[in-house]
Amino acid sequence: MEHVKETIARQAPGKQFSSFDAVYMINRSSKVKYWMLGVLGTLVVCLFLPWTQNIRSRGAVTTPRQEQRPQELNAIIGGRIVNWHVKEGDLVKKGDTILQLAEVKVDYLDPNLVPRTKEQLTAKQDAVENYKGKITTINQQLVFLKEGLEIKVRELENKIQQQQFKIRSDSMELQAAQNDFAFKQEQYKRQRVLYDSGVASLLSLEQRSQAVQDALAKRTSAEIKLTNSFQELTRLQLELNGERQQYLEKISKAEGERFTTSSQIATGMGDIAKLENLYTSYDIRNQLYYVVAPQDGQVTKARKSGLNEVVKEGEMLVEIVPSNYQYAVEVFVKPVDLPLVAPGQKVRFVFDGFPAIVFSGWPEASYGTFGGLITAVESSVSANGLFRVLVTEDPNDKPWPKTLRMGTGAIDIALLKDVPIWYELWRNINGFPPDYYVPQKTEADGKKGKSSI
Protein backbone atom coordinates (compact mmCIF):
# COMPACT_ATOMS: atom_id res chain seq x y z
CA MET A 1 0.00 0.00 0.00
CA GLU A 2 2.91 2.42 0.74
CA HIS A 3 4.38 1.63 -2.68
CA VAL A 4 1.18 2.60 -4.37
CA LYS A 5 1.01 5.83 -2.42
CA GLU A 6 4.62 6.77 -3.38
CA THR A 7 3.92 6.06 -7.02
CA ILE A 8 0.89 8.35 -6.98
CA ALA A 9 2.90 11.09 -5.20
CA ARG A 10 5.65 10.99 -7.92
CA GLN A 11 3.14 11.23 -10.69
CA ALA A 12 1.27 14.11 -9.03
CA PRO A 13 3.82 16.11 -7.07
CA GLY A 14 2.61 18.75 -4.69
CA LYS A 15 -0.91 17.26 -4.37
CA GLN A 16 -2.41 15.68 -1.30
CA PHE A 17 -4.97 12.87 -1.55
CA SER A 18 -6.82 12.82 1.81
CA SER A 19 -9.50 10.49 0.48
CA PHE A 20 -6.93 7.82 0.05
CA ASP A 21 -6.18 7.85 3.75
CA ALA A 22 -9.84 7.97 4.67
CA VAL A 23 -10.85 5.04 2.50
CA TYR A 24 -8.17 2.57 3.33
CA MET A 25 -7.56 3.65 6.95
CA ILE A 26 -4.00 2.61 6.56
CA ASN A 27 -2.82 4.37 9.61
CA ARG A 28 -5.43 2.90 12.00
CA SER A 29 -5.06 -0.29 14.08
CA SER A 30 -7.63 -3.12 13.55
CA LYS A 31 -10.19 -4.00 16.36
CA VAL A 32 -11.67 -7.07 14.77
CA LYS A 33 -9.89 -9.43 17.10
CA TYR A 34 -11.36 -7.62 20.07
CA TRP A 35 -14.83 -7.96 18.63
CA MET A 36 -14.25 -11.62 17.95
CA LEU A 37 -13.01 -12.17 21.49
CA GLY A 38 -16.07 -10.33 22.84
CA VAL A 39 -18.47 -12.35 20.74
CA LEU A 40 -16.77 -15.59 21.68
CA GLY A 41 -16.85 -14.60 25.34
CA THR A 42 -20.54 -13.76 25.09
CA LEU A 43 -21.25 -17.10 23.42
CA VAL A 44 -19.35 -18.94 26.13
CA VAL A 45 -21.36 -17.11 28.79
CA CYS A 46 -24.60 -17.91 26.95
CA LEU A 47 -23.71 -21.58 26.93
CA PHE A 48 -24.09 -21.55 30.70
CA LEU A 49 -27.48 -19.77 30.68
CA PRO A 50 -30.48 -21.89 31.81
CA TRP A 51 -32.55 -23.55 29.12
CA THR A 52 -35.91 -25.20 29.72
CA GLN A 53 -36.14 -28.53 27.95
CA ASN A 54 -39.42 -28.98 26.12
CA ILE A 55 -41.27 -31.19 23.72
CA ARG A 56 -43.63 -29.97 21.03
CA SER A 57 -46.60 -31.80 19.57
CA ARG A 58 -49.65 -31.00 17.52
CA GLY A 59 -53.24 -31.22 18.78
CA ALA A 60 -56.77 -29.93 18.36
CA VAL A 61 -59.37 -28.31 20.58
CA THR A 62 -61.95 -30.71 22.01
CA THR A 63 -63.77 -31.17 25.33
CA PRO A 64 -63.18 -33.63 28.19
CA ARG A 65 -66.90 -34.38 28.56
CA GLN A 66 -68.59 -36.69 26.07
CA GLU A 67 -71.93 -34.88 26.11
CA GLN A 68 -70.22 -31.62 25.12
CA ARG A 69 -68.60 -33.00 21.98
CA PRO A 70 -70.22 -32.81 18.52
CA GLN A 71 -72.86 -35.49 18.47
CA GLU A 72 -74.89 -37.24 15.84
CA LEU A 73 -78.66 -36.89 16.01
CA ASN A 74 -80.02 -40.24 14.86
CA ALA A 75 -83.50 -41.38 13.95
CA ILE A 76 -84.81 -43.52 16.80
CA ILE A 77 -87.51 -44.95 14.52
CA GLY A 78 -87.66 -45.35 10.79
CA GLY A 79 -89.91 -43.04 8.86
CA ARG A 80 -90.47 -40.60 6.05
CA ILE A 81 -89.36 -36.96 6.30
CA VAL A 82 -92.36 -34.67 5.92
CA ASN A 83 -91.03 -31.34 7.22
CA TRP A 84 -87.71 -29.69 8.06
CA HIS A 85 -87.78 -27.04 10.79
CA VAL A 86 -84.10 -26.02 10.64
CA LYS A 87 -81.26 -25.76 8.15
CA GLU A 88 -77.53 -26.20 8.42
CA GLY A 89 -75.89 -23.50 10.52
CA ASP A 90 -79.00 -22.70 12.57
CA LEU A 91 -78.66 -22.32 16.32
CA VAL A 92 -81.18 -24.37 18.26
CA LYS A 93 -82.22 -24.64 21.88
CA LYS A 94 -82.81 -27.83 23.79
CA GLY A 95 -86.21 -29.25 22.78
CA ASP A 96 -86.45 -27.37 19.46
CA THR A 97 -87.93 -29.47 16.64
CA ILE A 98 -85.38 -30.46 14.00
CA LEU A 99 -87.66 -32.33 11.62
CA GLN A 100 -90.92 -34.26 11.47
CA LEU A 101 -91.28 -37.88 10.38
CA ALA A 102 -94.26 -39.84 9.13
CA GLU A 103 -94.92 -43.54 9.55
CA VAL A 104 -93.96 -46.01 6.83
CA LYS A 105 -94.57 -49.36 8.56
CA VAL A 106 -97.91 -51.05 7.92
CA ASP A 107 -98.33 -52.02 11.58
CA TYR A 108 -98.46 -48.36 12.66
CA LEU A 109 -100.32 -46.66 9.80
CA ASP A 110 -103.65 -46.54 11.66
CA PRO A 111 -104.06 -42.94 12.90
CA ASN A 112 -106.31 -44.18 15.74
CA LEU A 113 -103.91 -46.90 16.84
CA VAL A 114 -103.31 -45.40 20.29
CA PRO A 115 -107.00 -44.79 21.26
CA ARG A 116 -108.02 -48.20 19.95
CA THR A 117 -105.29 -49.86 21.94
CA LYS A 118 -106.53 -47.89 24.95
CA GLU A 119 -110.05 -49.25 24.36
CA GLN A 120 -108.71 -52.80 24.25
CA LEU A 121 -106.82 -52.16 27.45
CA THR A 122 -109.95 -50.77 29.16
CA ALA A 123 -112.05 -53.73 28.00
CA LYS A 124 -109.50 -56.20 29.29
CA GLN A 125 -109.33 -54.35 32.61
CA ASP A 126 -113.13 -54.50 32.90
CA ALA A 127 -113.04 -58.24 32.17
CA VAL A 128 -110.46 -58.76 34.89
CA GLU A 129 -112.60 -56.77 37.34
CA ASN A 130 -115.59 -58.96 36.45
CA TYR A 131 -113.51 -62.05 37.07
CA LYS A 132 -112.51 -60.63 40.43
CA GLY A 133 -116.19 -60.08 41.23
CA LYS A 134 -116.88 -63.68 40.25
CA ILE A 135 -114.12 -64.79 42.61
CA THR A 136 -115.84 -62.86 45.41
CA THR A 137 -119.18 -64.52 44.61
CA ILE A 138 -117.58 -67.97 44.52
CA ASN A 139 -115.90 -67.33 47.86
CA GLN A 140 -119.25 -66.39 49.36
CA GLN A 141 -120.82 -69.48 47.79
CA LEU A 142 -118.08 -71.63 49.31
CA VAL A 143 -118.75 -70.07 52.70
CA PHE A 144 -122.47 -70.84 52.39
CA LEU A 145 -121.81 -74.39 51.21
CA LYS A 146 -119.45 -75.08 54.08
CA GLU A 147 -121.93 -73.62 56.54
CA GLY A 148 -124.77 -75.69 54.99
CA LEU A 149 -122.61 -78.81 55.14
CA GLU A 150 -121.83 -78.17 58.78
CA ILE A 151 -125.51 -77.62 59.64
CA LYS A 152 -126.62 -80.69 57.72
CA VAL A 153 -123.96 -82.83 59.31
CA ARG A 154 -124.95 -81.63 62.78
CA GLU A 155 -128.61 -82.33 62.05
CA LEU A 156 -127.95 -85.86 60.82
CA GLU A 157 -125.50 -86.56 63.63
CA ASN A 158 -128.20 -85.49 66.10
CA LYS A 159 -130.68 -87.82 64.41
CA ILE A 160 -128.15 -90.64 64.47
CA GLN A 161 -127.54 -90.01 68.15
CA GLN A 162 -131.30 -90.03 68.82
CA GLN A 163 -131.63 -93.20 66.78
CA GLN A 164 -128.85 -94.79 68.80
CA PHE A 165 -130.75 -93.89 71.97
CA LYS A 166 -133.89 -95.38 70.44
CA ILE A 167 -131.98 -98.56 69.55
CA ARG A 168 -130.81 -98.78 73.13
CA SER A 169 -134.41 -98.35 74.32
CA ASP A 170 -135.69 -100.91 71.82
CA SER A 171 -132.96 -103.31 72.90
CA MET A 172 -134.07 -102.95 76.48
CA GLU A 173 -137.70 -103.55 75.46
CA LEU A 174 -136.64 -106.63 73.50
CA GLN A 175 -134.73 -107.90 76.51
CA ALA A 176 -137.77 -107.32 78.73
CA ALA A 177 -140.03 -109.09 76.20
CA GLN A 178 -137.65 -112.01 76.03
CA ASN A 179 -137.51 -112.24 79.81
CA ASP A 180 -141.30 -112.07 80.00
CA PHE A 181 -141.64 -114.72 77.27
CA ALA A 182 -139.24 -117.01 79.08
CA PHE A 183 -141.12 -116.46 82.39
CA LYS A 184 -144.50 -117.09 80.76
CA GLN A 185 -143.14 -120.15 79.05
CA GLU A 186 -141.94 -121.56 82.42
CA GLN A 187 -145.37 -120.85 83.95
CA TYR A 188 -147.00 -122.67 81.04
CA LYS A 189 -144.74 -125.71 81.58
CA ARG A 190 -145.54 -125.83 85.30
CA GLN A 191 -149.24 -125.39 84.57
CA ARG A 192 -149.02 -128.22 82.04
CA VAL A 193 -147.50 -130.47 84.63
CA LEU A 194 -150.28 -129.60 87.08
CA TYR A 195 -152.87 -130.16 84.38
CA ASP A 196 -151.42 -133.52 83.51
CA SER A 197 -151.48 -134.41 87.23
CA GLY A 198 -155.14 -133.45 87.40
CA VAL A 199 -154.49 -130.65 89.83
CA ALA A 200 -155.09 -127.67 87.49
CA SER A 201 -158.03 -127.16 85.26
CA LEU A 202 -157.95 -126.91 81.46
CA LEU A 203 -159.00 -123.29 81.68
CA SER A 204 -155.93 -122.42 83.68
CA LEU A 205 -153.75 -124.23 81.16
CA GLU A 206 -155.37 -122.37 78.30
CA GLN A 207 -154.85 -119.04 80.11
CA ARG A 208 -151.16 -119.84 80.57
CA SER A 209 -150.92 -120.79 76.89
CA GLN A 210 -152.58 -117.51 75.94
CA ALA A 211 -150.10 -115.62 78.13
CA VAL A 212 -147.19 -117.38 76.37
CA GLN A 213 -148.59 -116.38 72.99
CA ASP A 214 -148.93 -112.78 74.11
CA ALA A 215 -145.37 -112.72 75.41
CA LEU A 216 -144.14 -114.21 72.13
CA ALA A 217 -146.00 -111.56 70.19
CA LYS A 218 -144.48 -108.83 72.35
CA ARG A 219 -141.02 -110.30 71.85
CA THR A 220 -141.51 -110.50 68.09
CA SER A 221 -142.79 -106.94 68.03
CA ALA A 222 -139.76 -105.78 70.04
CA GLU A 223 -137.42 -107.62 67.67
CA ILE A 224 -139.07 -106.01 64.64
CA LYS A 225 -138.94 -102.63 66.31
CA LEU A 226 -135.23 -103.05 67.10
CA THR A 227 -134.53 -104.19 63.56
CA ASN A 228 -136.34 -101.16 62.20
CA SER A 229 -134.32 -98.93 64.49
CA PHE A 230 -131.07 -100.44 63.21
CA GLN A 231 -132.27 -99.95 59.63
CA GLU A 232 -133.16 -96.35 60.40
CA LEU A 233 -129.67 -95.81 61.89
CA THR A 234 -128.11 -97.26 58.77
CA ARG A 235 -130.30 -95.03 56.61
CA LEU A 236 -129.29 -91.97 58.62
CA GLN A 237 -125.60 -92.85 58.30
CA LEU A 238 -126.00 -93.33 54.56
CA GLU A 239 -127.85 -90.04 54.35
CA LEU A 240 -125.02 -88.35 56.30
CA ASN A 241 -122.43 -89.74 53.90
CA GLY A 242 -124.60 -88.77 50.95
CA GLU A 243 -125.03 -85.22 52.17
CA ARG A 244 -121.32 -84.91 52.80
CA GLN A 245 -120.56 -86.26 49.34
CA GLN A 246 -123.09 -83.94 47.74
CA TYR A 247 -121.79 -80.86 49.56
CA LEU A 248 -118.17 -81.82 48.90
CA GLU A 249 -118.97 -82.12 45.21
CA LYS A 250 -120.55 -78.69 45.24
CA ILE A 251 -117.59 -77.25 47.17
CA SER A 252 -115.09 -78.92 44.83
CA LYS A 253 -116.98 -77.59 41.82
CA ALA A 254 -117.01 -74.07 43.30
CA GLU A 255 -113.30 -74.28 44.11
CA GLY A 256 -112.62 -75.51 40.59
CA GLU A 257 -114.54 -72.53 39.22
CA ARG A 258 -112.53 -70.29 41.55
CA PHE A 259 -109.24 -71.74 40.29
CA THR A 260 -110.42 -71.38 36.70
CA THR A 261 -111.43 -67.78 37.36
CA SER A 262 -108.11 -67.09 39.08
CA SER A 263 -106.34 -68.50 36.04
CA GLN A 264 -108.44 -66.26 33.82
CA ILE A 265 -107.54 -63.29 36.03
CA ALA A 266 -103.84 -64.15 35.75
CA THR A 267 -104.18 -64.48 31.98
CA GLY A 268 -106.06 -61.19 31.89
CA MET A 269 -103.38 -59.48 33.97
CA GLY A 270 -100.78 -60.74 31.52
CA ASP A 271 -102.85 -59.43 28.61
CA ILE A 272 -103.24 -56.11 30.44
CA ALA A 273 -99.48 -55.85 30.93
CA LYS A 274 -98.95 -56.63 27.25
CA LEU A 275 -101.56 -54.09 26.17
CA GLU A 276 -100.11 -51.48 28.54
CA ASN A 277 -96.71 -52.13 27.02
CA LEU A 278 -98.15 -51.77 23.52
CA TYR A 279 -100.10 -48.65 24.48
CA THR A 280 -97.04 -47.02 26.04
CA SER A 281 -94.89 -48.03 23.07
CA TYR A 282 -97.41 -46.64 20.60
CA ASP A 283 -97.77 -43.43 22.60
CA ILE A 284 -94.00 -42.95 22.83
CA ARG A 285 -93.62 -43.80 19.15
CA ASN A 286 -96.08 -41.05 18.27
CA GLN A 287 -93.88 -38.61 20.19
CA LEU A 288 -90.79 -39.79 18.30
CA TYR A 289 -92.16 -38.55 14.98
CA TYR A 290 -90.80 -35.13 16.00
CA VAL A 291 -87.02 -35.20 16.26
CA VAL A 292 -85.89 -32.56 18.78
CA ALA A 293 -82.53 -31.13 19.77
CA PRO A 294 -81.06 -32.84 22.86
CA GLN A 295 -79.18 -29.68 23.91
CA ASP A 296 -78.31 -26.14 22.82
CA GLY A 297 -76.05 -26.04 19.81
CA GLN A 298 -75.58 -25.48 16.11
CA VAL A 299 -76.94 -27.76 13.40
CA THR A 300 -74.29 -29.08 10.99
CA LYS A 301 -73.77 -31.94 8.54
CA ALA A 302 -77.34 -32.70 7.51
CA ARG A 303 -77.18 -36.15 5.89
CA LYS A 304 -80.70 -36.02 4.46
CA SER A 305 -82.20 -33.37 2.23
CA GLY A 306 -85.61 -32.63 0.81
CA LEU A 307 -88.92 -34.22 1.70
CA ASN A 308 -90.31 -37.76 1.55
CA GLU A 309 -86.87 -39.26 1.99
CA VAL A 310 -87.04 -42.44 4.00
CA VAL A 311 -84.67 -42.80 6.95
CA LYS A 312 -83.86 -46.05 8.70
CA GLU A 313 -83.84 -46.69 12.40
CA GLY A 314 -80.58 -45.41 13.92
CA GLU A 315 -79.57 -43.51 10.77
CA MET A 316 -77.81 -40.17 11.27
CA LEU A 317 -79.93 -37.12 10.43
CA VAL A 318 -77.80 -34.13 11.44
CA GLU A 319 -74.86 -33.31 13.70
CA ILE A 320 -75.18 -30.84 16.56
CA VAL A 321 -72.22 -28.93 17.94
CA PRO A 322 -73.00 -27.89 21.54
CA SER A 323 -72.98 -24.17 22.26
CA ASN A 324 -71.60 -24.48 25.77
CA TYR A 325 -68.69 -26.75 26.41
CA GLN A 326 -65.54 -26.92 28.45
CA TYR A 327 -62.36 -26.44 26.47
CA ALA A 328 -59.70 -29.11 26.23
CA VAL A 329 -56.97 -30.06 23.81
CA GLU A 330 -56.12 -33.58 22.76
CA VAL A 331 -52.52 -34.07 21.73
CA PHE A 332 -50.57 -37.14 20.69
CA VAL A 333 -47.11 -37.92 22.03
CA LYS A 334 -44.46 -40.35 20.87
CA PRO A 335 -43.97 -43.60 22.76
CA VAL A 336 -40.45 -42.52 23.70
CA ASP A 337 -41.88 -39.48 25.49
CA LEU A 338 -44.66 -41.36 27.27
CA PRO A 339 -42.72 -41.89 30.55
CA LEU A 340 -42.48 -38.10 30.88
CA VAL A 341 -46.28 -37.68 30.87
CA ALA A 342 -48.24 -37.48 34.11
CA PRO A 343 -51.62 -35.98 35.07
CA GLY A 344 -51.39 -32.53 36.60
CA GLN A 345 -48.36 -31.42 34.59
CA LYS A 346 -48.28 -27.98 32.98
CA VAL A 347 -48.35 -27.38 29.23
CA ARG A 348 -48.17 -24.20 27.13
CA PHE A 349 -50.30 -23.81 24.01
CA VAL A 350 -50.22 -21.76 20.83
CA PHE A 351 -53.64 -21.81 19.16
CA ASP A 352 -54.10 -21.42 15.43
CA GLY A 353 -55.32 -17.94 14.53
CA PHE A 354 -53.97 -16.27 17.67
CA PRO A 355 -50.63 -14.43 17.26
CA ALA A 356 -47.82 -15.46 19.56
CA ILE A 357 -44.09 -14.92 20.01
CA VAL A 358 -42.56 -18.09 21.36
CA PHE A 359 -39.15 -18.70 22.90
CA SER A 360 -39.34 -22.39 23.62
CA GLY A 361 -36.35 -22.39 25.94
CA TRP A 362 -37.48 -19.32 27.86
CA PRO A 363 -41.26 -19.70 28.43
CA GLU A 364 -41.32 -16.60 30.64
CA ALA A 365 -40.22 -14.49 27.67
CA SER A 366 -42.91 -15.89 25.33
CA TYR A 367 -46.04 -13.95 24.42
CA GLY A 368 -49.47 -15.19 23.29
CA THR A 369 -49.25 -18.68 24.82
CA PHE A 370 -51.85 -20.21 27.11
CA GLY A 371 -51.44 -22.60 30.02
CA GLY A 372 -52.94 -26.04 30.45
CA LEU A 373 -52.90 -29.03 32.79
CA ILE A 374 -52.73 -32.68 31.74
CA THR A 375 -55.85 -34.46 33.04
CA ALA A 376 -55.70 -37.84 31.32
CA VAL A 377 -53.11 -40.03 29.65
CA GLU A 378 -54.33 -43.02 27.67
CA SER A 379 -52.46 -46.25 28.33
CA SER A 380 -53.21 -47.76 24.90
CA VAL A 381 -51.68 -46.61 21.65
CA SER A 382 -53.89 -44.88 19.09
CA ALA A 383 -54.29 -45.85 15.45
CA ASN A 384 -51.59 -43.35 14.46
CA GLY A 385 -49.02 -45.05 16.67
CA LEU A 386 -49.01 -42.26 19.26
CA PHE A 387 -50.46 -41.96 22.74
CA ARG A 388 -53.40 -39.61 23.33
CA VAL A 389 -53.13 -37.01 26.09
CA LEU A 390 -55.99 -34.76 27.20
CA VAL A 391 -55.15 -31.26 28.48
CA THR A 392 -57.59 -28.83 30.11
CA GLU A 393 -57.38 -25.15 30.93
CA ASP A 394 -55.11 -24.12 33.78
CA PRO A 395 -57.28 -22.23 36.30
CA ASN A 396 -54.24 -20.41 37.66
CA ASP A 397 -53.21 -19.06 34.25
CA LYS A 398 -54.90 -16.58 31.93
CA PRO A 399 -58.13 -17.94 30.44
CA TRP A 400 -58.23 -19.46 27.00
CA PRO A 401 -59.82 -17.40 24.19
CA LYS A 402 -63.62 -17.47 24.16
CA THR A 403 -63.64 -17.62 20.35
CA LEU A 404 -62.07 -21.07 20.25
CA ARG A 405 -64.04 -23.63 18.29
CA MET A 406 -64.08 -27.39 18.27
CA GLY A 407 -61.28 -28.70 16.06
CA THR A 408 -59.09 -25.59 16.25
CA GLY A 409 -55.43 -26.57 15.85
CA ALA A 410 -53.00 -26.13 18.70
CA ILE A 411 -49.27 -26.55 19.25
CA ASP A 412 -48.35 -27.58 22.75
CA ILE A 413 -45.00 -26.93 24.42
CA ALA A 414 -44.37 -29.15 27.40
CA LEU A 415 -41.85 -27.71 29.83
CA LEU A 416 -39.29 -30.10 31.28
CA LYS A 417 -36.12 -29.75 33.29
CA ASP A 418 -33.99 -26.57 33.38
CA VAL A 419 -30.50 -27.35 31.98
CA PRO A 420 -27.59 -25.25 30.61
CA ILE A 421 -27.68 -24.36 26.94
CA TRP A 422 -24.45 -26.26 26.27
CA TYR A 423 -26.02 -29.42 27.69
CA GLU A 424 -29.12 -29.00 25.49
CA LEU A 425 -26.92 -28.51 22.41
CA TRP A 426 -24.88 -31.55 23.30
CA ARG A 427 -28.09 -33.61 23.83
CA ASN A 428 -29.56 -32.61 20.46
CA ILE A 429 -26.27 -33.22 18.62
CA ASN A 430 -26.15 -36.75 20.03
CA GLY A 431 -29.87 -37.35 19.54
CA PHE A 432 -30.56 -38.08 23.20
CA PRO A 433 -34.14 -37.71 24.55
CA PRO A 434 -34.97 -35.06 27.16
CA ASP A 435 -34.02 -35.81 30.74
CA TYR A 436 -36.54 -37.80 32.78
CA TYR A 437 -38.24 -35.27 35.03
CA VAL A 438 -40.71 -35.89 37.85
CA PRO A 439 -42.44 -32.68 38.96
CA GLN A 440 -42.68 -32.12 42.69
CA LYS A 441 -45.95 -31.38 44.49
CA THR A 442 -46.17 -28.11 46.35
CA GLU A 443 -47.74 -27.81 49.79
CA ALA A 444 -49.96 -24.96 48.63
CA ASP A 445 -52.01 -26.59 45.91
CA GLY A 446 -50.70 -30.13 45.77
CA LYS A 447 -50.36 -29.83 42.04
CA LYS A 448 -47.38 -30.85 39.97
CA GLY A 449 -44.92 -28.33 38.69
CA LYS A 450 -43.36 -28.38 35.27
CA SER A 451 -44.51 -31.23 33.11
CA SER A 452 -43.29 -33.21 30.20
CA ILE A 453 -44.80 -34.87 27.21
FENGIKA-V974554 format. One record per backbone hydrogen bond with DSSP energy under -1.0 kcal/mol. NH is the residue of the N-H (numbers start at 1). CO is the residue of the C=O. E is the energy in kcal/mol with one decimal. If there is no record, write none. Layout:
[[NH/CO/E] [NH/CO/E]]
This chain:
[[5/1/-1.8] [6/2/-2.2] [7/3/-2.1] [8/4/-2.1] [9/5/-1.9] [10/6/-2.0] [11/7/-1.8] [12/8/-1.7] [15/12/-1.3] [22/18/-1.9] [23/19/-2.6] [24/20/-1.8] [25/21/-1.4] [28/25/-1.0] [35/31/-2.1] [36/32/-2.9] [37/33/-2.4] [38/34/-2.5] [39/35/-3.0] [40/36/-3.0] [41/37/-2.6] [42/38/-2.7] [43/39/-2.8] [44/40/-2.4] [45/41/-2.3] [46/42/-2.7] [47/43/-1.8] [48/45/-1.3] [49/46/-1.8] [51/419/-3.6] [52/361/-2.0] [53/417/-2.6] [55/414/-1.3] [57/412/-1.5] [59/410/-2.9] [60/330/-1.6] [61/408/-2.5] [62/328/-4.0] [68/65/-1.0] [69/66/-1.4] [71/320/-2.3] [73/318/-3.2] [75/315/-2.5] [79/311/-1.9] [80/102/-2.5] [81/309/-2.6] [82/100/-2.6] [83/100/-1.2] [85/98/-2.5] [89/299/-3.6] [90/87/-2.0] [92/297/-2.9] [95/293/-2.6] [96/93/-2.2] [98/291/-3.9] [99/291/-1.2] [100/83/-2.7] [101/289/-3.4] [102/80/-2.2] [108/105/-1.3] [109/106/-1.2] [113/110/-1.4] [116/112/-2.1] [117/113/-2.1] [118/114/-2.1] [119/115/-2.1] [120/116/-2.3] [121/117/-2.2] [122/118/-2.5] [123/119/-2.7] [124/120/-2.4] [125/121/-2.1] [126/122/-2.5] [127/123/-2.3] [128/124/-2.2] [129/125/-2.2] [130/126/-2.3] [131/127/-2.4] [132/128/-2.2] [133/129/-2.1] [134/130/-2.4] [135/131/-2.2] [136/132/-1.9] [137/133/-2.2] [138/134/-2.8] [139/135/-2.4] [140/136/-2.1] [141/137/-2.7] [142/138/-2.8] [143/139/-2.1] [144/140/-2.5] [145/141/-2.8] [146/142/-2.6] [147/143/-2.4] [148/144/-3.1] [149/145/-2.8] [150/146/-2.3] [151/147/-2.4] [152/148/-2.8] [153/149/-2.6] [154/150/-2.2] [155/151/-2.6] [156/152/-2.6] [157/153/-2.6] [158/154/-2.4] [159/155/-2.2] [160/156/-2.9] [161/157/-2.5] [162/158/-2.7] [163/159/-2.9] [164/160/-2.4] [165/161/-2.1] [166/162/-2.5] [167/163/-2.7] [168/164/-2.3] [169/165/-2.3] [170/166/-3.3] [171/167/-2.8] [172/168/-2.0] [173/169/-2.4] [174/170/-2.7] [175/171/-2.4] [176/172/-2.5] [177/173/-2.7] [178/174/-2.6] [179/175/-2.6] [180/176/-2.6] [181/177/-2.7] [182/178/-2.7] [183/179/-2.4] [184/180/-2.8] [185/181/-2.4] [186/182/-2.0] [187/183/-2.1] [188/184/-2.4] [189/185/-2.0] [190/186/-2.5] [191/187/-2.8] [192/188/-2.2] [193/189/-2.1] [194/190/-2.3] [195/191/-2.6] [196/192/-2.8] [197/193/-1.7] [198/195/-1.0] [199/194/-2.5] [205/201/-1.6] [206/202/-2.8] [207/203/-2.3] [208/204/-2.2] [209/205/-2.5] [210/206/-2.5] [211/207/-2.2] [212/208/-2.0] [213/209/-2.2] [214/210/-2.3] [215/211/-2.3] [216/212/-2.6] [217/213/-2.4] [218/214/-2.4] [219/215/-2.6] [220/216/-2.7] [221/217/-2.7] [222/218/-2.4] [223/219/-2.5] [224/220/-2.7] [225/221/-2.5] [226/222/-2.5] [227/223/-2.7] [228/224/-2.8] [229/225/-2.0] [230/226/-2.5] [231/227/-2.6] [232/228/-2.6] [233/229/-2.4] [234/230/-2.5] [235/231/-2.7] [236/232/-2.6] [237/233/-2.5] [238/234/-2.7] [239/235/-2.8] [240/236/-2.5] [241/237/-2.5] [242/238/-2.8] [243/239/-2.9] [244/240/-2.5] [245/241/-2.8] [246/242/-2.9] [247/243/-2.9] [248/244/-2.9] [249/245/-2.3] [250/246/-2.1] [251/247/-3.0] [252/248/-3.1] [253/249/-2.6] [254/250/-2.4] [255/251/-2.9] [256/252/-2.7] [257/253/-2.3] [258/254/-2.3] [259/255/-2.8] [260/256/-2.7] [261/257/-2.7] [262/258/-2.9] [263/259/-2.5] [264/260/-2.3] [265/261/-2.5] [266/262/-2.7] [267/263/-2.7] [268/264/-2.7] [269/265/-2.9] [270/266/-2.2] [271/267/-2.5] [272/268/-2.8] [273/269/-2.6] [274/270/-2.3] [275/271/-2.8] [276/272/-3.2] [277/273/-2.3] [278/274/-2.6] [279/275/-3.4] [280/276/-2.9] [281/277/-2.6] [282/278/-3.1] [283/279/-2.6] [284/280/-2.8] [285/281/-2.6] [286/282/-2.1] [287/283/-1.3] [288/284/-1.2] [291/99/-2.3] [293/96/-2.5] [297/92/-2.1] [298/321/-2.3] [299/90/-2.7] [300/319/-3.6] [303/317/-2.7] [308/81/-3.7] [311/79/-2.7] [314/75/-4.3] [315/312/-1.9] [317/73/-2.8] [318/73/-1.1] [319/300/-3.3] [320/71/-2.7] [321/298/-2.5] [323/296/-1.6] [328/62/-1.7] [329/391/-3.0] [330/60/-2.2] [331/389/-2.7] [332/58/-1.0] [333/387/-2.5] [337/334/-1.1] [340/337/-1.5] [341/338/-2.1] [344/374/-4.0] [345/342/-1.5] [346/449/-1.1] [347/372/-2.4] [348/413/-2.4] [349/370/-2.8] [350/411/-2.0] [352/409/-2.4] [354/351/-1.7] [357/367/-2.6] [365/362/-1.5] [366/363/-1.1] [367/357/-3.8] [370/349/-2.0] [372/347/-2.3] [373/392/-2.7] [374/345/-2.4] [375/390/-2.7] [376/390/-1.5] [378/388/-2.4] [382/386/-3.2] [385/382/-1.7] [387/333/-2.5] [389/331/-3.1] [390/376/-2.5] [391/329/-2.8] [392/373/-2.7] [394/371/-1.4] [397/394/-1.6] [404/401/-1.1] [407/61/-2.5] [408/405/-2.1] [410/59/-2.1] [411/350/-2.5] [412/57/-2.5] [413/348/-3.5] [414/55/-2.7] [416/53/-4.1] [419/51/-3.3] [421/49/-1.6] [422/47/-2.6] [424/420/-1.8] [425/421/-2.7] [426/422/-2.4] [427/423/-2.4] [428/424/-2.4] [429/425/-2.6] [430/426/-1.8] [432/427/-2.4] [442/447/-1.2] [446/442/-1.4]]
